[in-house]
């Protein structure tokens, strides 16, 4: 699962996606547990 999280963090840094937990955008470096990835509006 860590390779997927690393890829998601790279996409967050590029401004292409947001990482959320419980419907709130979270900092990918501090997110623990399940995350959701959504496109940036």
CHARMM-style PDB file with segment names, atoms N, HN, CA, C and O in Angstrom:
ATOM      1  N   UNK     1       0.822  -1.198   0.000  1.00  0.00      PROA
ATOM      2  CA  UNK     1       0.000   0.000   0.000  1.00  0.00      PROA
ATOM      3  C   UNK     1       0.868   1.265   0.000  1.00  0.00      PROA
ATOM      4  O   UNK     1       0.448   2.306  -0.504  1.00  0.00      PROA
ATOM      5  N   UNK     2       2.048   1.176   0.551  1.00  0.00      PROA
ATOM      6  HN  UNK     2       2.390   0.330   0.961  1.00  0.00      PROA
ATOM      7  CA  UNK     2       2.901   2.371   0.614  1.00  0.00      PROA
ATOM      8  C   UNK     2       3.242   2.939  -0.772  1.00  0.00      PROA
ATOM      9  O   UNK     2       3.274   4.162  -0.912  1.00  0.00      PROA
ATOM     10  N   UNK     3       3.495   2.129  -1.791  1.00  0.00      PROA
ATOM     11  HN  UNK     3       3.469   1.136  -1.677  1.00  0.00      PROA
ATOM     12  CA  UNK     3       3.742   2.726  -3.114  1.00  0.00      PROA
ATOM     13  C   UNK     3       2.561   3.573  -3.611  1.00  0.00      PROA
ATOM     14  O   UNK     3       2.763   4.605  -4.251  1.00  0.00      PROA
ATOM     15  N   UNK     4       1.337   3.138  -3.319  1.00  0.00      PROA
ATOM     16  HN  UNK     4       1.172   2.300  -2.799  1.00  0.00      PROA
ATOM     17  CA  UNK     4       0.156   3.915  -3.727  1.00  0.00      PROA
ATOM     18  C   UNK     4       0.090   5.228  -2.964  1.00  0.00      PROA
ATOM     19  O   UNK     4      -0.265   6.261  -3.533  1.00  0.00      PROA
ATOM     20  N   UNK     5       0.430   5.196  -1.677  1.00  0.00      PROA
ATOM     21  HN  UNK     5       0.718   4.357  -1.215  1.00  0.00      PROA
ATOM     22  CA  UNK     5       0.427   6.432  -0.885  1.00  0.00      PROA
ATOM     23  C   UNK     5       1.503   7.401  -1.375  1.00  0.00      PROA
ATOM     24  O   UNK     5       1.281   8.611  -1.415  1.00  0.00      PROA
ATOM     25  N   UNK     6       2.661   6.870  -1.746  1.00  0.00      PROA
ATOM     26  HN  UNK     6       2.841   5.887  -1.713  1.00  0.00      PROA
ATOM     27  CA  UNK     6       3.723   7.743  -2.274  1.00  0.00      PROA
ATOM     28  C   UNK     6       3.274   8.409  -3.570  1.00  0.00      PROA
ATOM     29  O   UNK     6       3.511   9.598  -3.779  1.00  0.00      PROA
ATOM     30  N   UNK     7       2.628   7.638  -4.435  1.00  0.00      PROA
ATOM     31  HN  UNK     7       2.436   6.671  -4.265  1.00  0.00      PROA
ATOM     32  CA  UNK     7       2.125   8.197  -5.695  1.00  0.00      PROA
ATOM     33  C   UNK     7       1.075   9.266  -5.420  1.00  0.00      PROA
ATOM     34  O   UNK     7       1.062  10.309  -6.074  1.00  0.00      PROA
ATOM     35  N   UNK     8       0.202   9.013  -4.461  1.00  0.00      PROA
ATOM     36  HN  UNK     8       0.213   8.166  -3.930  1.00  0.00      PROA
ATOM     37  CA  UNK     8      -0.829  10.000  -4.110  1.00  0.00      PROA
ATOM     38  C   UNK     8      -0.192  11.272  -3.576  1.00  0.00      PROA
ATOM     39  O   UNK     8      -0.636  12.372  -3.908  1.00  0.00      PROA
ATOM     40  N   UNK     9       0.849  11.137  -2.750  1.00  0.00      PROA
ATOM     41  HN  UNK     9       1.209  10.244  -2.481  1.00  0.00      PROA
ATOM     42  CA  UNK     9       1.534  12.336  -2.223  1.00  0.00      PROA
ATOM     43  C   UNK     9       2.163  13.144  -3.349  1.00  0.00      PROA
ATOM     44  O   UNK     9       2.127  14.375  -3.326  1.00  0.00      PROA
ATOM     45  N   UNK    10       2.740  12.459  -4.337  1.00  0.00      PROA
ATOM     46  HN  UNK    10       2.769  11.460  -4.355  1.00  0.00      PROA
ATOM     47  CA  UNK    10       3.317  13.186  -5.483  1.00  0.00      PROA
ATOM     48  C   UNK    10       2.234  13.950  -6.236  1.00  0.00      PROA
ATOM     49  O   UNK    10       2.457  15.081  -6.670  1.00  0.00      PROA
ATOM     50  N   UNK    11       1.057  13.334  -6.395  1.00  0.00      PROA
ATOM     51  HN  UNK    11       0.875  12.416  -6.043  1.00  0.00      PROA
ATOM     52  CA  UNK    11      -0.039  14.008  -7.092  1.00  0.00      PROA
ATOM     53  C   UNK    11      -0.570  15.186  -6.288  1.00  0.00      PROA
ATOM     54  O   UNK    11      -0.983  16.192  -6.865  1.00  0.00      PROA
ATOM     55  N   UNK    12      -0.565  15.073  -4.955  1.00  0.00      PROA
ATOM     56  HN  UNK    12      -0.230  14.256  -4.486  1.00  0.00      PROA
ATOM     57  CA  UNK    12      -0.975  16.203  -4.114  1.00  0.00      PROA
ATOM     58  C   UNK    12       0.006  17.355  -4.298  1.00  0.00      PROA
ATOM     59  O   UNK    12      -0.407  18.505  -4.451  1.00  0.00      PROA
ATOM     60  N   UNK    13       1.295  17.053  -4.285  1.00  0.00      PROA
ATOM     61  HN  UNK    13       1.630  16.119  -4.161  1.00  0.00      PROA
ATOM     62  CA  UNK    13       2.306  18.094  -4.464  1.00  0.00      PROA
ATOM     63  C   UNK    13       2.179  18.784  -5.815  1.00  0.00      PROA
ATOM     64  O   UNK    13       2.461  19.976  -5.938  1.00  0.00      PROA
ATOM     65  N   UNK    14       1.752  18.034  -6.829  1.00  0.00      PROA
ATOM     66  HN  UNK    14       1.523  17.066  -6.730  1.00  0.00      PROA
ATOM     67  CA  UNK    14       1.566  18.602  -8.163  1.00  0.00      PROA
ATOM     68  C   UNK    14       0.245  19.361  -8.283  1.00  0.00      PROA
ATOM     69  O   UNK    14      -0.010  20.019  -9.292  1.00  0.00      PROA
ATOM     70  N   UNK    15      -0.600  19.265  -7.237  1.00  0.00      PROA
ATOM     71  HN  UNK    15      -0.393  18.731  -6.417  1.00  0.00      PROA
ATOM     72  CA  UNK    15      -1.871  19.980  -7.256  1.00  0.00      PROA
ATOM     73  C   UNK    15      -2.963  19.289  -8.053  1.00  0.00      PROA
ATOM     74  O   UNK    15      -3.959  19.921  -8.408  1.00  0.00      PROA
ATOM     75  N   UNK    16      -2.798  18.012  -8.340  1.00  0.00      PROA
ATOM     76  HN  UNK    16      -1.989  17.499  -8.052  1.00  0.00      PROA
ATOM     77  CA  UNK    16      -3.767  17.300  -9.169  1.00  0.00      PROA
ATOM     78  C   UNK    16      -4.853  16.599  -8.380  1.00  0.00      PROA
ATOM     79  O   UNK    16      -5.945  16.376  -8.903  1.00  0.00      PROA
ATOM     80  N   UNK    17      -4.572  16.237  -7.103  1.00  0.00      PROA
ATOM     81  HN  UNK    17      -3.685  16.419  -6.679  1.00  0.00      PROA
ATOM     82  CA  UNK    17      -5.558  15.528  -6.285  1.00  0.00      PROA
ATOM     83  C   UNK    17      -5.543  16.069  -4.858  1.00  0.00      PROA
ATOM     84  O   UNK    17      -4.652  16.820  -4.462  1.00  0.00      PROA
ATOM     85  N   UNK    18      -6.556  15.665  -4.106  1.00  0.00      PROA
ATOM     86  HN  UNK    18      -7.280  15.055  -4.428  1.00  0.00      PROA
ATOM     87  CA  UNK    18      -6.633  15.950  -2.671  1.00  0.00      PROA
ATOM     88  C   UNK    18      -6.792  14.622  -1.952  1.00  0.00      PROA
ATOM     89  O   UNK    18      -7.427  13.704  -2.472  1.00  0.00      PROA
ATOM     90  N   UNK    19      -6.224  14.515  -0.768  1.00  0.00      PROA
ATOM     91  HN  UNK    19      -5.708  15.261  -0.346  1.00  0.00      PROA
ATOM     92  CA  UNK    19      -6.398  13.330   0.058  1.00  0.00      PROA
ATOM     93  C   UNK    19      -7.352  13.699   1.179  1.00  0.00      PROA
ATOM     94  O   UNK    19      -7.174  14.711   1.856  1.00  0.00      PROA
ATOM     95  N   UNK    20      -8.374  12.859   1.367  1.00  0.00      PROA
ATOM     96  HN  UNK    20      -8.518  12.037   0.817  1.00  0.00      PROA
ATOM     97  CA  UNK    20      -9.383  13.157   2.380  1.00  0.00      PROA
ATOM     98  C   UNK    20      -9.549  11.979   3.338  1.00  0.00      PROA
ATOM     99  O   UNK    20      -9.261  10.829   3.010  1.00  0.00      PROA
ATOM    100  N   UNK    21     -10.024  12.317   4.527  1.00  0.00      PROA
ATOM    101  HN  UNK    21     -10.258  13.252   4.794  1.00  0.00      PROA
ATOM    102  CA  UNK    21     -10.462  11.348   5.527  1.00  0.00      PROA
ATOM    103  C   UNK    21     -11.707  11.922   6.161  1.00  0.00      PROA
ATOM    104  O   UNK    21     -11.731  13.088   6.555  1.00  0.00      PROA
ATOM    105  N   UNK    22     -12.731  11.116   6.260  1.00  0.00      PROA
ATOM    106  HN  UNK    22     -12.711  10.169   5.940  1.00  0.00      PROA
ATOM    107  CA  UNK    22     -14.016  11.528   6.835  1.00  0.00      PROA
ATOM    108  C   UNK    22     -14.554  12.790   6.163  1.00  0.00      PROA
ATOM    109  O   UNK    22     -15.193  13.623   6.807  1.00  0.00      PROA
ATOM    110  N   UNK    23     -14.289  12.924   4.852  1.00  0.00      PROA
ATOM    111  HN  UNK    23     -13.770  12.247   4.329  1.00  0.00      PROA
ATOM    112  CA  UNK    23     -14.817  14.046   4.099  1.00  0.00      PROA
ATOM    113  C   UNK    23     -14.037  15.338   4.214  1.00  0.00      PROA
ATOM    114  O   UNK    23     -14.445  16.350   3.645  1.00  0.00      PROA
ATOM    115  N   UNK    24     -12.911  15.333   4.945  1.00  0.00      PROA
ATOM    116  HN  UNK    24     -12.579  14.511   5.407  1.00  0.00      PROA
ATOM    117  CA  UNK    24     -12.099  16.529   5.143  1.00  0.00      PROA
ATOM    118  C   UNK    24     -10.736  16.331   4.498  1.00  0.00      PROA
ATOM    119  O   UNK    24     -10.142  15.257   4.591  1.00  0.00      PROA
ATOM    120  N   UNK    25     -10.246  17.380   3.842  1.00  0.00      PROA
ATOM    121  HN  UNK    25     -10.729  18.253   3.766  1.00  0.00      PROA
ATOM    122  CA  UNK    25      -8.919  17.319   3.247  1.00  0.00      PROA
ATOM    123  C   UNK    25      -7.894  17.250   4.371  1.00  0.00      PROA
ATOM    124  O   UNK    25      -7.963  18.012   5.335  1.00  0.00      PROA
ATOM    125  N   UNK    26      -6.939  16.325   4.237  1.00  0.00      PROA
ATOM    126  HN  UNK    26      -6.883  15.706   3.453  1.00  0.00      PROA
ATOM    127  CA  UNK    26      -5.909  16.152   5.255  1.00  0.00      PROA
ATOM    128  C   UNK    26      -4.528  16.258   4.633  1.00  0.00      PROA
ATOM    129  O   UNK    26      -4.360  16.112   3.422  1.00  0.00      PROA
ATOM    130  N   UNK    27      -3.542  16.514   5.486  1.00  0.00      PROA
ATOM    131  HN  UNK    27      -3.678  16.633   6.470  1.00  0.00      PROA
ATOM    132  CA  UNK    27      -2.150  16.553   5.066  1.00  0.00      PROA
ATOM    133  C   UNK    27      -1.699  15.113   4.813  1.00  0.00      PROA
ATOM    134  O   UNK    27      -1.790  14.278   5.713  1.00  0.00      PROA
ATOM    135  N   UNK    28      -1.220  14.810   3.619  1.00  0.00      PROA
ATOM    136  HN  UNK    28      -1.146  15.489   2.888  1.00  0.00      PROA
ATOM    137  CA  UNK    28      -0.873  13.423   3.314  1.00  0.00      PROA
ATOM    138  C   UNK    28       0.267  12.872   4.166  1.00  0.00      PROA
ATOM    139  O   UNK    28       0.353  11.660   4.361  1.00  0.00      PROA
ATOM    140  N   UNK    29       1.125  13.718   4.665  1.00  0.00      PROA
ATOM    141  HN  UNK    29       1.055  14.702   4.507  1.00  0.00      PROA
ATOM    142  CA  UNK    29       2.244  13.219   5.465  1.00  0.00      PROA
ATOM    143  C   UNK    29       1.821  12.811   6.873  1.00  0.00      PROA
ATOM    144  O   UNK    29       2.547  12.084   7.550  1.00  0.00      PROA
ATOM    145  N   UNK    30       0.651  13.274   7.319  1.00  0.00      PROA
ATOM    146  HN  UNK    30       0.061  13.865   6.769  1.00  0.00      PROA
ATOM    147  CA  UNK    30       0.202  12.933   8.672  1.00  0.00      PROA
ATOM    148  C   UNK    30      -1.019  12.021   8.685  1.00  0.00      PROA
ATOM    149  O   UNK    30      -1.471  11.617   9.757  1.00  0.00      PROA
ATOM    150  N   UNK    31      -1.557  11.691   7.520  1.00  0.00      PROA
ATOM    151  HN  UNK    31      -1.190  12.019   6.649  1.00  0.00      PROA
ATOM    152  CA  UNK    31      -2.762  10.852   7.444  1.00  0.00      PROA
ATOM    153  C   UNK    31      -2.449   9.434   7.914  1.00  0.00      PROA
ATOM    154  O   UNK    31      -1.492   8.807   7.459  1.00  0.00      PROA
ATOM    155  N   UNK    32      -3.268   8.952   8.823  1.00  0.00      PROA
ATOM    156  HN  UNK    32      -4.045   9.462   9.193  1.00  0.00      PROA
ATOM    157  CA  UNK    32      -3.147   7.583   9.322  1.00  0.00      PROA
ATOM    158  C   UNK    32      -4.434   6.846   8.986  1.00  0.00      PROA
ATOM    159  O   UNK    32      -5.514   7.432   9.053  1.00  0.00      PROA
ATOM    160  N   UNK    33      -4.337   5.585   8.629  1.00  0.00      PROA
ATOM    161  HN  UNK    33      -3.459   5.109   8.574  1.00  0.00      PROA
ATOM    162  CA  UNK    33      -5.528   4.806   8.323  1.00  0.00      PROA
ATOM    163  C   UNK    33      -5.975   4.996   6.887  1.00  0.00      PROA
ATOM    164  O   UNK    33      -5.212   5.488   6.055  1.00  0.00      PROA
ATOM    165  N   UNK    34      -7.216   4.606   6.591  1.00  0.00      PROA
ATOM    166  HN  UNK    34      -7.835   4.206   7.267  1.00  0.00      PROA
ATOM    167  CA  UNK    34      -7.731   4.676   5.225  1.00  0.00      PROA
ATOM    168  C   UNK    34      -7.848   6.112   4.730  1.00  0.00      PROA
ATOM    169  O   UNK    34      -8.242   7.010   5.474  1.00  0.00      PROA
ATOM    170  N   UNK    35      -7.505   6.310   3.478  1.00  0.00      PROA
ATOM    171  HN  UNK    35      -7.186   5.581   2.874  1.00  0.00      PROA
ATOM    172  CA  UNK    35      -7.622   7.631   2.859  1.00  0.00      PROA
ATOM    173  C   UNK    35      -8.423   7.492   1.572  1.00  0.00      PROA
ATOM    174  O   UNK    35      -8.547   6.407   1.004  1.00  0.00      PROA
ATOM    175  N   UNK    36      -8.956   8.612   1.134  1.00  0.00      PROA
ATOM    176  HN  UNK    36      -8.855   9.494   1.595  1.00  0.00      PROA
ATOM    177  CA  UNK    36      -9.622   8.672  -0.170  1.00  0.00      PROA
ATOM    178  C   UNK    36      -8.883   9.725  -0.998  1.00  0.00      PROA
ATOM    179  O   UNK    36      -8.385  10.721  -0.471  1.00  0.00      PROA
ATOM    180  N   UNK    37      -8.828   9.482  -2.274  1.00  0.00      PROA
ATOM    181  HN  UNK    37      -9.232   8.674  -2.702  1.00  0.00      PROA
ATOM    182  CA  UNK    37      -8.139  10.388  -3.190  1.00  0.00      PROA
ATOM    183  C   UNK    37      -9.177  10.924  -4.159  1.00  0.00      PROA
ATOM    184  O   UNK    37      -9.914  10.160  -4.783  1.00  0.00      PROA
ATOM    185  N   UNK    38      -9.229  12.250  -4.280  1.00  0.00      PROA
ATOM    186  HN  UNK    38      -8.631  12.870  -3.773  1.00  0.00      PROA
ATOM    187  CA  UNK    38     -10.166  12.851  -5.237  1.00  0.00      PROA
ATOM    188  C   UNK    38      -9.456  13.895  -6.070  1.00  0.00      PROA
ATOM    189  O   UNK    38      -8.474  14.499  -5.636  1.00  0.00      PROA
ATOM    190  N   UNK    39      -9.965  14.098  -7.272  1.00  0.00      PROA
ATOM    191  HN  UNK    39     -10.762  13.608  -7.625  1.00  0.00      PROA
ATOM    192  CA  UNK    39      -9.383  15.120  -8.150  1.00  0.00      PROA
ATOM    193  C   UNK    39      -9.603  16.497  -7.555  1.00  0.00      PROA
ATOM    194  O   UNK    39     -10.611  16.754  -6.896  1.00  0.00      PROA
ATOM    195  N   UNK    40      -8.662  17.363  -7.793  1.00  0.00      PROA
ATOM    196  HN  UNK    40      -7.843  17.155  -8.328  1.00  0.00      PROA
ATOM    197  CA  UNK    40      -8.800  18.747  -7.352  1.00  0.00      PROA
ATOM    198  C   UNK    40      -9.829  19.443  -8.254  1.00  0.00      PROA
ATOM    199  O   UNK    40      -9.779  19.336  -9.479  1.00  0.00      PROA
ATOM    200  N   UNK    41     -10.763  20.159  -7.614  1.00  0.00      PROA
ATOM    201  HN  UNK    41     -10.804  20.246  -6.618  1.00  0.00      PROA
ATOM    202  CA  UNK    41     -11.801  20.823  -8.430  1.00  0.00      PROA
ATOM    203  C   UNK    41     -11.245  21.933  -9.303  1.00  0.00      PROA
ATOM    204  OT1 UNK    41     -11.995  22.576 -10.038  1.00  0.00      PROA
TER     205      UNK     41
END
